[in-house]
Amino acid sequence: MTTKRVAVVAVGGNALIKEKGKQSVPDQFAAASETMGYIAGMIVEGWDVVVTHGNGPQVGFILRRSELSSHELHPVPLDYCGADTQGAIGYMFQQSLRNEFKKRGMKKHAVTVVTQCLVDKNDDAFKNPTKPIGSFLDESTAKARMAEGKHVMEDAGRGWREVVASPIPQEIIEAPAIKKLIEHDFTVIGVGGGGIPVIEDDAGDLVGTAAVIDKDFASSLLAREIKADLLLISTAVEKVAINFNKPNQKNLDRMTIAEAEQYIKEGHFAKGSMLPKVQAAILFLMAGGKQALITDPPNITNALNGKTGTWIVP
């Protein structure tokens, strides 16, 4: 076995929900189990792994339940939704990993760290919230929400939705704990959903805030803070492409920071899709990271062995 190397692996939404009709908890568990099989394969190859993940749909489910039960129960604030989903998804991942380790005869343990992520309370994102959360609203409900001081936007003719800020992550509060756990041979699940957004109040104490942090940016920040060797962003496609979905689509095996920045300038990567992934990889490399990789979960081992995926290098 090769010497130990540390990788932060950001798994996308398809790690839990593969298709629209399969969203129940057992469906999510089955998907989690499959994805963790690929992660275990990576660990066999000699990697120490921190798994990060998205939580958008799961937070949406909690908010919807909250809305439907509002005549009986208190609402759940957004930062608590983040904490709830980190615990629930962490449970699925750590149980799936434990079963996978047992199956493969590996003496490993997985642990979930409920993770806070510090953001700047003066971040411009708070003045201009853009991230839709929760279900679609009719106009009268939307106006009532606005009267309560919430930000609501009309969403592409489909109805109104509440929007919150998506500030830039500044510090992963639990990064030192995560680093220590890796050093002691644990596989860590952390920074779920980009971390629970917290700000510092005037006394310097942490306070939760209503925001959504981009999971790929937070994963990149964690990778920098723990000095990981690799940032691996797993998504729905095997490789990054330019001219995506056009007749002249070209899949990329490898790109440098300069090439990636040129493709961004030319508008090849969609805003809510591939763009933050490529930007997160660039940030990691510019801070001294060695390499970043983007691929889909089934191809993780093949990509690590240079057979597929898109490598991003300094």
C-alpha positions as a printed NumPy array, in Angstrom:
array([[  0.   ,   0.   ,   0.   ],
       [  1.25 ,   3.506,  -0.81 ],
       [  1.988,   6.122,   1.841],
       [ -1.046,   7.87 ,   3.288],
       [ -2.331,  10.914,   1.457],
       [ -5.24 ,  13.107,   2.552],
       [ -8.148,  13.862,   0.235],
       [-11.23 ,  16.   ,   0.78 ],
       [-14.01 ,  14.398,  -1.27 ],
       [-17.046,  16.598,  -1.909],
       [-19.966,  14.395,  -2.925],
       [-22.808,  16.012,  -4.86 ],
       [-26.566,  15.713,  -4.541],
       [-26.625,  12.493,  -6.577],
       [-24.822,  10.773,  -3.68 ],
       [-28.2  ,  10.759,  -1.89 ],
       [-30.955,  11.407,  -4.417],
       [-30.396,   9.738,  -7.762],
       [-33.729,  10.626,  -9.354],
       [-36.865,  12.62 ,  -8.555],
       [-39.071,   9.635,  -7.699],
       [-36.547,   8.194,  -5.239],
       [-36.367,  10.652,  -2.369],
       [-37.541,   8.629,   0.632],
       [-35.138,   7.936,   3.501],
       [-34.611,   4.272,   2.435],
       [-33.898,   5.486,  -1.125],
       [-31.365,   8.   ,   0.215],
       [-29.77 ,   5.311,   2.391],
       [-29.378,   3.001,  -0.634],
       [-27.743,   5.802,  -2.65 ],
       [-25.479,   6.743,   0.3  ],
       [-24.424,   3.125,   0.666],
       [-23.479,   2.909,  -3.012],
       [-21.455,   6.142,  -2.913],
       [-19.645,   5.133,   0.28 ],
       [-18.609,   1.924,  -1.497],
       [-16.65 ,   4.093,  -3.956],
       [-15.151,   6.085,  -1.045],
       [-14.053,   2.848,   0.666],
       [-12.366,   1.858,  -2.609],
       [-10.365,   5.075,  -2.396],
       [ -9.332,   4.318,   1.189],
       [ -8.126,   0.86 ,   0.088],
       [ -5.899,   2.682,  -2.441],
       [ -4.142,   4.402,   0.486],
       [ -6.073,   7.651,   0.877],
       [ -7.214,   9.191,   4.151],
       [-10.559,  10.76 ,   3.366],
       [-12.762,  13.567,   4.623],
       [-16.195,  13.322,   2.98 ],
       [-18.185,  16.536,   2.554],
       [-21.663,  16.663,   1.044],
       [-24.565,  18.792,  -0.106],
       [-27.887,  18.997,   1.778],
       [-30.138,  21.213,  -0.38 ],
       [-33.081,  18.82 ,  -0.888],
       [-32.928,  17.603,   2.734],
       [-33.062,  21.169,   4.087],
       [-35.962,  21.777,   1.685],
       [-37.814,  18.772,   3.171],
       [-37.391,  20.097,   6.734],
       [-38.578,  23.572,   5.724],
       [-41.612,  22.082,   3.971],
       [-42.513,  19.951,   7.004],
       [-42.105,  23.074,   9.103],
       [-44.514,  24.975,   6.838],
       [-47.107,  22.175,   6.865],
       [-47.029,  21.862,  10.657],
       [-46.84 ,  25.595,  11.418],
       [-50.334,  25.54 ,  12.985],
       [-48.971,  23.177,  15.649],
       [-45.194,  23.481,  15.892],
       [-42.527,  26.187,  16.007],
       [-40.62 ,  26.922,  12.755],
       [-37.083,  25.525,  12.34 ],
       [-34.443,  28.23 ,  11.677],
       [-32.2  ,  27.641,   8.669],
       [-29.   ,  27.092,  10.659],
       [-30.767,  24.362,  12.678],
       [-31.908,  22.749,   9.411],
       [-28.217,  22.618,   8.458],
       [-27.287,  20.988,  11.765],
       [-30.18 ,  18.491,  11.498],
       [-29.21 ,  17.394,   8.   ],
       [-25.507,  17.124,   8.863],
       [-26.439,  14.683,  11.628],
       [-28.869,  12.646,   9.517],
       [-26.679,  12.445,   6.403],
       [-23.607,  11.818,   8.566],
       [-25.458,   8.901,  10.161],
       [-26.202,   7.403,   6.732],
       [-22.618,   7.863,   5.55 ],
       [-20.902,   6.59 ,   8.687],
       [-23.13 ,   3.526,   8.934],
       [-22.632,   2.764,   5.223],
       [-18.862,   3.17 ,   5.61 ],
       [-18.755,   0.975,   8.696],
       [-20.615,  -1.797,   6.843],
       [-18.326,  -1.385,   3.844],
       [-15.194,  -1.547,   6.047],
       [-16.53 ,  -4.723,   7.7  ],
       [-17.243,  -6.301,   4.312],
       [-13.7  ,  -5.537,   3.133],
       [-12.022,  -6.592,   6.399],
       [-10.726,  -3.045,   7.048],
       [-10.01 ,  -1.906,  10.589],
       [-11.341,   1.628,  10.094],
       [-13.896,   3.854,  11.802],
       [-15.984,   6.68 ,  10.369],
       [-17.161,   9.66 ,  12.404],
       [-19.33 ,  12.697,  11.652],
       [-18.354,  16.176,  12.808],
       [-21.222,  18.666,  12.944],
       [-19.352,  21.567,  11.377],
       [-19.771,  25.338,  11.625],
       [-18.448,  27.648,   8.939],
       [-17.62 ,  31.261,   9.725],
       [-18.802,  33.923,   7.297],
       [-18.355,  37.688,   7.403],
       [-21.487,  39.414,   8.69 ],
       [-20.607,  42.324,   6.341],
       [-20.379,  40.075,   3.275],
       [-22.189,  41.801,   0.374],
       [-24.243,  38.606,  -0.105],
       [-26.346,  39.584,   2.926],
       [-27.405,  42.792,   1.121],
       [-28.272,  40.842,  -2.019],
       [-29.687,  37.374,  -1.172],
       [-29.955,  35.12 ,  -4.252],
       [-30.129,  31.505,  -3.034],
       [-33.683,  30.099,  -3.237],
       [-34.786,  27.867,  -0.322],
       [-38.003,  26.082,   0.594],
       [-41.069,  25.55 ,  -1.529],
       [-42.786,  27.767,  -4.076],
       [-45.174,  30.347,  -2.647],
       [-48.232,  32.076,  -4.047],
       [-48.123,  35.845,  -4.299],
       [-50.116,  36.583,  -1.117],
       [-47.873,  34.289,   1.013],
       [-44.826,  35.846,  -0.623],
       [-46.041,  39.338,   0.304],
       [-46.725,  38.215,   3.881],
       [-43.143,  36.885,   4.096],
       [-41.798,  40.188,   2.761],
       [-43.782,  42.027,   5.436],
       [-41.974,  39.857,   8.026],
       [-38.682,  41.188,   6.645],
       [-37.795,  38.12 ,   4.594],
       [-36.377,  38.308,   1.071],
       [-38.608,  36.774,  -1.577],
       [-38.08 ,  36.574,  -5.334],
       [-40.153,  35.487,  -8.311],
       [-38.499,  32.318,  -9.667],
       [-38.568,  31.959, -13.472],
       [-42.372,  32.209, -13.757],
       [-42.851,  29.179, -11.484],
       [-43.929,  31.102,  -8.394],
       [-42.259,  32.955,  -5.543],
       [-39.503,  31.62 ,  -3.312],
       [-37.702,  32.838,  -0.256],
       [-34.052,  33.662,  -0.939],
       [-31.13 ,  33.86 ,   1.477],
       [-27.535,  35.024,   1.255],
       [-24.737,  32.791,  -0.007],
       [-21.664,  34.37 ,   1.629],
       [-18.04 ,  33.322,   1.008],
       [-16.762,  30.887,   3.675],
       [-13.942,  32.358,   5.793],
       [-13.024,  29.642,   8.292],
       [-14.077,  26.068,   9.065],
       [-14.474,  26.235,  12.855],
       [-13.976,  22.496,  13.431],
       [-11.045,  22.105,  10.969],
       [ -8.506,  21.422,  13.797],
       [-10.734,  18.626,  15.156],
       [-11.141,  17.139,  11.666],
       [ -7.359,  17.241,  11.12 ],
       [ -6.731,  15.477,  14.447],
       [ -9.279,  12.754,  13.647],
       [ -7.628,  12.047,  10.27 ],
       [ -4.214,  11.853,  11.934],
       [ -5.71 ,   9.211,  14.243],
       [ -6.926,   7.142,  11.277],
       [-10.638,   8.071,  11.298],
       [-12.573,   8.63 ,   8.093],
       [-14.382,  11.916,   8.714],
       [-17.707,  13.191,   7.403],
       [-17.849,  16.968,   7.839],
       [-18.733,  20.384,   6.407],
       [-22.158,  19.038,   5.369],
       [-24.052,  21.45 ,   3.137],
       [-21.095,  23.845,   3.229],
       [-21.183,  23.959,   7.031],
       [-23.632,  25.667,   9.372],
       [-23.212,  29.392,   8.633],
       [-22.141,  31.359,  11.706],
       [-21.064,  34.963,  12.176],
       [-19.147,  36.631,  15.004],
       [-21.183,  39.09 ,  17.06 ],
       [-19.7  ,  42.279,  18.566],
       [-18.374,  40.284,  21.532],
       [-16.644,  37.817,  19.186],
       [-19.087,  35.012,  19.999],
       [-20.432,  32.733,  17.263],
       [-24.08 ,  33.118,  16.275],
       [-25.957,  31.097,  13.636],
       [-27.253,  33.02 ,  10.648],
       [-29.783,  32.378,   7.852],
       [-27.572,  31.689,   4.841],
       [-26.452,  28.905,   2.53 ],
       [-22.743,  28.343,   1.928],
       [-21.611,  26.796,  -1.341],
       [-20.551,  23.226,  -0.524],
       [-17.693,  23.192,  -3.047],
       [-16.206,  26.48 ,  -1.769],
       [-16.422,  25.245,   1.836],
       [-14.83 ,  21.904,   0.864],
       [-12.023,  23.78 ,  -0.894],
       [-11.482,  25.914,   2.216],
       [-11.348,  22.824,   4.455],
       [ -8.853,  21.185,   2.065],
       [ -6.66 ,  24.29 ,   2.375],
       [ -6.977,  24.465,   6.166],
       [ -6.031,  20.823,   6.761],
       [ -3.401,  20.92 ,   3.979],
       [ -4.973,  18.074,   2.011],
       [ -3.09 ,  16.564,  -0.93 ],
       [ -6.174,  16.345,  -3.139],
       [ -9.55 ,  18.027,  -3.539],
       [-11.897,  15.598,  -5.292],
       [-15.275,  16.963,  -6.353],
       [-17.666,  14.185,  -7.305],
       [-20.615,  15.222,  -9.44 ],
       [-23.087,  13.859, -12.029],
       [-20.623,  13.771, -14.953],
       [-17.484,  11.72 , -15.576],
       [-15.507,  14.667, -16.981],
       [-15.699,  18.447, -17.203],
       [-16.595,  19.606, -20.714],
       [-16.385,  22.806, -22.708],
       [-19.234,  23.635, -25.141],
       [-21.369,  21.401, -22.9  ],
       [-24.421,  19.852, -24.623],
       [-23.457,  21.391, -27.972],
       [-22.434,  19.48 , -31.136],
       [-18.816,  20.551, -30.52 ],
       [-18.741,  19.432, -26.842],
       [-15.204,  18.519, -25.778],
       [-14.455,  16.537, -22.619],
       [-11.329,  17.609, -20.763],
       [ -8.769,  15.186, -19.298],
       [ -6.742,  17.913, -17.678],
       [ -6.498,  21.683, -17.359],
       [ -4.145,  24.127, -15.69 ],
       [ -5.333,  27.058, -13.555],
       [ -4.676,  29.397, -16.516],
       [ -6.723,  27.225, -18.895],
       [ -9.554,  26.877, -16.369],
       [ -9.663,  30.655, -15.907],
       [ -9.754,  31.145, -19.68 ],
       [-12.697,  28.715, -20.009],
       [-14.506,  30.574, -17.206],
       [-13.93 ,  33.887, -19.034],
       [-15.376,  32.333, -22.201],
       [-18.499,  31.286, -20.246],
       [-18.135,  27.5  , -20.616],
       [-19.273,  26.591, -17.079],
       [-22.82 ,  27.147, -15.812],
       [-23.286,  29.269, -12.692],
       [-25.223,  26.897, -10.442],
       [-23.516,  23.803, -11.815],
       [-19.885,  23.356, -12.946],
       [-18.648,  26.924, -12.346],
       [-18.38 ,  26.769,  -8.51 ],
       [-16.669,  23.36 ,  -8.764],
       [-13.951,  24.663, -11.086],
       [-13.588,  27.87 ,  -9.024],
       [-13.277,  25.816,  -5.805],
       [-10.523,  23.728,  -7.422],
       [ -8.668,  26.876,  -8.531],
       [ -8.829,  28.364,  -5.007],
       [ -7.397,  25.136,  -3.554],
       [ -4.515,  25.055,  -6.048],
       [ -3.724,  28.754,  -5.708],
       [ -3.3  ,  28.256,  -1.954],
       [ -0.686,  25.543,  -2.505],
       [ -2.862,  22.472,  -3.139],
       [ -1.198,  19.926,  -5.417],
       [ -4.096,  18.732,  -7.575],
       [ -7.859,  18.674,  -7.91 ],
       [-10.068,  16.132,  -9.642],
       [-13.667,  16.283, -10.885],
       [-15.532,  13.084, -11.798],
       [-18.636,  11.025, -10.943],
       [-18.764,   8.572,  -7.987],
       [-18.54 ,   5.265,  -9.954],
       [-15.372,   6.52 , -11.675],
       [-13.485,   7.673,  -8.565],
       [-11.012,   4.744,  -8.521],
       [-10.478,   4.821, -12.306],
       [ -9.956,   8.591, -12.193],
       [ -7.434,   8.326,  -9.339],
       [ -5.547,   5.829, -11.487],
       [ -5.451,   8.333, -14.358],
       [ -7.99 ,   6.541, -16.557],
       [-10.749,   9.163, -16.574],
       [-12.034,  12.317, -14.829],
       [-10.756,  15.862, -15.251],
       [ -7.565,  16.773, -13.398],
       [ -6.924,  20.426, -12.562],
       [ -3.29 ,  21.242, -11.816],
       [ -1.289,  24.398, -10.996]])
